[in-house]
């Protein structure tokens, strides 16, 4: 099934998403909420992915970003006891709508509340990163592993996605970020940030709003590559979690170094 899902995602990318990249009309772009866009490519890609995934696994449910936007009760399927697909038809929609990269298609398979497999397709680059629980993470068919050492705060690079951080935490993190080697606001595409940690292009990423379609696929990839995905208080991430922030890191030592550098007083978390 791993290859079948990958083939479906590539077909959707080739027939629906890429043909509209830099060819969207004004009427093809809408605002779901301030600063949160949806395009005709998101909507049509999600429909195609939904029908294709259900065909691969009859009786399964699908939690898609656009379906949830239309009906928040769709999120309740995350608690189903059977198989549930999570779909982000175009991750990085704001980039896509602006004619910029990166953007991705992301899918995860949930079984009994646990992430069983995940796929992230870098659409412009046609790079596929995927993982299966207990079987490792792979990028373009080659197994990937995160780094195992901790070079110290000053040598680490990564992302602090500050936009959704509560004001107090944003101020604290902003004041302490210069103690880390290189900190950016990210690429506005979780489908870029997670694979980047898995291949050591960066060592960490901090998020606050953690909607399942943005984070379930990448969280399994990073964990299967040897990395660490936990809430800022150290508790484990669950696919039903949507708040409390999350720190993704190449390993446990780097996770703690980054968390303690950004938030030396953990009582604020």
Secondary structure, DSSP 8 states (H G I E B T S, - for coil): -HHHHHHHHHHHIIIIIGGGTT---GGGEEEEETTEEEEHHHHHHHHHHHHHHHHHSTT-EEEEHHHHHH-GGGGGGGG-SSEEEEEEEEETHHHHHTT-S--EEEEEEEETTEEEEEEEEETTTTEEEEEETTTEEEETTEEE--------GGG-EEEE-GGGS-HHHHHHHHHHGGGSSEEE---S-HHHHHHHHHTTS-SEEEES---HHHHHHHHHHHHHTT-EEE-TTS-B--TT--SS-EEEESSHHHHHHHHHHH-SSGGG-
